[in-house]
Amino acid sequence: MSVLLVLLAALLLAGSAAQRTDGRRWGSALAADGMQSSGSVGNDNARVGEIWYFALPVPSNISADPIGITQVAVEHVPPGIEVLGYGAYHLYDTDGLPMLAKKGEPHTPDFARLRNYADQAVEVPAGEGSDIFYLAELKITAPPEGPVRRCRFEYTQNGRAHTQTMDCELILGATP
C-alpha cells in the first residue's frame, strides 16, 4: 500500500510541474534547435542612442497540433539596453529574415510602414514553420553590460495556454 501512495504522490508532483503558477503550462511545441537559438548575433560598432532590431527565432511548430502565438519577449535585457517594443512581420515583406538591423540603414526594412501582425495570435500549423517572425526593437541607452538573451514565446494549443523559452543571444558593443 505504501508503494502505491509513493507512486501516486510522484505522479501528482509530475503533473503539477507541467503547469506554472500563472496557469500557463510549460510548452515544447516550438523547435528550439535552429540557427538562431544555437548562436549569437551582434555588432561591436553600435553607439549609444541607436535603435536596433533583433529577430527572435522564427517559430517552427514541431508538434502534431497547431498553435497560436499570442506574445513574445526577451527575458534578459542588460542595463544599457531598453526594449521599445515587439513586432511580428511577414518574411516576404522584409525580403527574408533581418537577424540584426540598425534603424535608418539602407538595407533595414522600414518596419513602421509594414504590416505588424503582433496585434493578433499568429497561427503556426502543426509540423510547419511560420512565415511570420518576431523582433524586438531595442535602444542603446548606455554601453550594454552584457548580452540580450533568452526568448520567450507564449501560445495557445488545444485551448490551453503555454510558455516556452529558448536560447537566443544578441551582443552589442556600444560606445558613447
C-alpha positions in Angstrom: 0.0 0.0 0.0 2.8 2.4 0.9 4.4 1.8 -2.5 1.2 2.8 -4.2 0.9 6.0 -2.2 4.5 7.0 -3.1 3.8 6.3 -6.8 0.6 8.3 -6.6 2.4 11.2 -4.9 5.1 11.2 -7.6 2.5 11.3 -10.4 0.8 14.2 -8.8 4.0 16.1 -8.4 5.0 15.4 -12.0 1.6 16.7 -13.3 1.8 19.9 -11.3 5.4 20.6 -12.5 4.0 20.9 -16.0 1.9 24.0 -15.0 3.3 27.3 -14.0 2.0 29.5 -11.2 0.3 31.8 -13.7 -1.8 28.9 -15.1 0.2 28.5 -18.2 1.9 25.2 -19.0 5.5 24.8 -20.0 5.4 24.3 -23.7 7.5 22.2 -26.1 5.7 22.7 -29.5 8.4 25.1 -30.9 11.7 23.8 -32.3 14.5 25.0 -30.0 17.5 23.8 -32.1 17.5 26.2 -35.0 20.2 28.5 -36.2 19.0 31.5 -34.2 18.8 29.5 -30.9 22.3 28.0 -31.4 24.5 31.0 -31.6 24.9 34.8 -31.1 24.4 37.8 -33.3 26.0 41.1 -32.6 27.7 44.2 -33.6 30.8 45.8 -32.0 30.2 49.2 -33.6 26.9 50.2 -32.0 26.5 53.6 -30.5 24.5 54.9 -27.6 21.3 56.4 -28.8 20.9 54.0 -31.8 17.9 51.7 -32.3 18.4 48.1 -33.3 16.0 45.4 -34.4 16.8 41.9 -33.2 14.9 39.0 -34.7 13.8 36.3 -32.3 14.0 32.6 -33.5 11.4 32.0 -36.3 8.7 29.9 -34.8 8.6 26.3 -36.1 5.9 24.1 -34.7 7.2 20.6 -34.3 4.1 19.3 -32.6 1.1 17.4 -34.1 -1.3 20.3 -33.3 -1.5 23.9 -34.4 -0.5 26.7 -32.1 -1.4 30.4 -31.9 1.4 32.6 -30.7 0.0 35.4 -28.5 3.0 37.2 -27.1 6.8 37.2 -27.2 9.5 38.7 -25.0 13.2 38.8 -24.4 13.7 37.6 -20.8 17.2 39.0 -20.1 17.8 42.6 -21.0 21.0 44.1 -19.5 21.5 47.6 -18.2 22.3 49.9 -21.2 19.6 48.5 -23.4 15.9 49.4 -23.4 13.2 47.3 -25.1 11.0 49.8 -27.1 8.6 47.1 -28.3 8.0 43.9 -30.2 6.7 43.4 -33.7 5.6 40.5 -35.9 6.3 40.7 -39.7 6.0 38.6 -42.8 9.2 37.2 -44.2 8.2 38.2 -47.7 7.6 41.8 -46.7 11.2 42.1 -45.4 12.9 40.1 -48.2 14.0 37.4 -45.7 15.0 37.5 -42.1 16.8 40.5 -40.9 18.5 38.9 -37.9 20.0 42.1 -36.7 19.4 45.5 -38.3 20.0 49.1 -37.4 17.2 51.6 -37.8 17.7 54.0 -40.7 20.3 51.9 -42.6 19.6 51.5 -46.4 19.0 47.7 -46.2 17.0 47.8 -43.0 13.2 47.3 -43.6 11.0 50.2 -42.7 9.1 48.4 -40.1 6.9 51.4 -39.4 5.4 51.1 -42.9 5.0 47.3 -42.8 2.0 45.4 -41.5 2.6 44.4 -37.9 0.9 41.1 -37.1 1.6 41.3 -33.3 -2.0 42.6 -32.6 -3.4 39.1 -33.2 -2.4 35.5 -32.5 -0.1 34.2 -35.2 -1.2 30.7 -36.2 1.5 28.1 -36.9 0.2 24.9 -38.4 1.3 21.5 -37.0 4.7 20.4 -38.3 5.4 23.7 -40.1 7.5 26.8 -39.8 5.9 30.3 -39.6 6.2 32.9 -42.4 5.8 35.5 -39.6 8.8 36.3 -37.5 9.1 38.4 -34.3 11.6 41.1 -33.5 12.5 43.2 -30.5 13.1 46.9 -31.1 16.0 47.9 -28.8 17.5 51.3 -27.9 21.0 51.6 -26.6 20.9 53.9 -23.6 24.5 53.3 -22.3 27.2 50.8 -23.1 25.5 47.5 -22.6 26.6 45.5 -19.5 26.1 42.1 -21.2 24.1 40.3 -23.8 20.4 40.3 -24.5 19.3 36.6 -24.2 16.5 34.1 -23.7 13.5 34.5 -26.0 10.0 33.6 -24.6 7.0 32.6 -26.7 3.5 32.4 -25.2 1.0 30.5 -27.2 -2.3 28.5 -27.1 -2.6 25.0 -28.2 -5.8 22.8 -27.8 -7.4 25.5 -25.7 -4.5 25.7 -23.2 -2.0 28.5 -22.6 1.7 27.6 -22.9 5.0 29.3 -22.3 8.2 28.2 -23.9 11.6 29.9 -23.5 14.5 29.1 -25.9 18.1 30.3 -26.3 18.8 33.4 -28.3 21.6 35.9 -27.8 22.5 39.4 -29.0 25.7 41.1 -28.1 26.1 44.8 -28.8 29.3 46.6 -28.1 28.5 50.3 -27.8 30.5 53.4 -27.4 29.1 56.7 -26.1 
